[in-house]
Amino acid sequence: MSSSLAPLVLKPLEGVEAAKRAAAYASVDNHVLPEHKVVGIGSGSTVPYVVERIVQQGPKVNAARWFVPTGFQSKELIVQAGLNLGDVDSFPVIDVTIDGADEVDPSLNCIKGGGACQLREKVLAEAAKTFIVVADYRKESPQLGQKWTQGVPIEVAQFAYASVMRKLEALGGKPVLRMGGGAKAGPCVTDNSGFVIDCPFPASSFSSPSDLLAKIKLMTGVVEVGLFCDVAKAAYFGNADGTITSRTAAGEVKEGISFDVQRNPVVA
Ligand SMILES: O=C[C@H](O)[C@H](O)[C@H](O)COP(=O)(O)O
């Protein structure tokens, strides 16, 4: 362990938040290595713990790195942490991207886009030599659509939303245009000025997530679909008992991994 790192002072967390933090820390320890100079930072409520652990690796290793965000939220995380902000224009090849997910199946297919960031997230996932998913135990699922029941998030060009919704209905979906919520009248608008349609499908549609993805992606007006198929190399799930489950795309599963979040990261 690097002796130059100050002892960690972590605020106590419980339940789901503790699970998110443990999964995020484990993913950074295993995949953000000193030789990695370009790191993609995903979106959502788990990713702040990813950035926290990266900062704990120390200013020396991070001074030589660039961090590429998947949207406004992660850009702010990078800037607030004092890390070097990069862009995928400048770094089209990323060493490792770490991101959250709304649901993950045993093959590591994911539903993403609960925070409407799926377009930039997918660009950074595909640009990465290694794409890693971090989540809490609620997201691990035998088949997509069982845990994240509000539907597949689909970003569309604004003027095409009604036409895409009709096509999604014809595909067996029950599309709903996502609204901005209490803070905004009208639809949710993404970082790319698109609208988002949330579309639940019958369970049979998720027997092949990549087929479903291909069908939706071909609809004119669709910008990106929150189905990530065959992209993730590994996933880390924080469990309610404080342990971690890891899964790899190759099918390796490790359950009950103990992880001490109070321990400093190992930095060469
Ligand atoms: O658009 C948002 C993203 O796909 C998030 O990564 C996803 O919603 C998971 O977020 P959280 O870590 O808050 O569950």
The ligand as an SDF file (V2000), in Angstrom:
LIG
                    3D

 14 13  0  0  0  0  0  0  0  0999 V2000
  -29.0650    7.5540  -17.2470 O   0  0  0  0  0  0  0  0  0  0  0  0
  -28.6110    7.1310  -16.1930 C   0  0  0  0  0  0  0  0  0  0  0  0
  -27.7710    5.9750  -16.0510 C   0  0  0  0  0  0  0  0  0  0  0  0
  -27.9470    4.9470  -16.9610 O   0  0  0  0  0  0  0  0  0  0  0  0
  -27.4750    5.4880  -14.6390 C   0  0  0  0  0  0  0  0  0  0  0  0
  -26.2120    4.9330  -14.7030 O   0  0  0  0  0  0  0  0  0  0  0  0
  -28.4830    4.4810  -14.1330 C   0  0  0  0  0  0  0  0  0  0  0  0
  -29.7680    5.0750  -14.1200 O   0  0  0  0  0  0  0  0  0  0  0  0
  -28.1330    3.9570  -12.7380 C   0  0  0  0  0  0  0  0  0  0  0  0
  -28.1860    4.9680  -11.8040 O   0  0  0  0  0  0  0  0  0  0  0  0
  -28.0410    4.7130  -10.2450 P   0  0  0  0  0  0  0  0  0  0  0  0
  -26.6080    4.4180   -9.9730 O   0  0  0  0  0  0  0  0  0  0  0  0
  -28.5140    5.9980   -9.6270 O   0  0  0  0  0  0  0  0  0  0  0  0
  -28.9480    3.5770   -9.8940 O   0  0  0  0  0  0  0  0  0  0  0  0
  1  2  2  0
  2  3  1  0
  3  4  1  0
  3  5  1  0
  5  6  1  0
  5  7  1  0
  7  8  1  0
  7  9  1  0
  9 10  1  0
 10 11  1  0
 11 12  2  0
 11 13  1  0
 11 14  1  0
M  END
$$$$
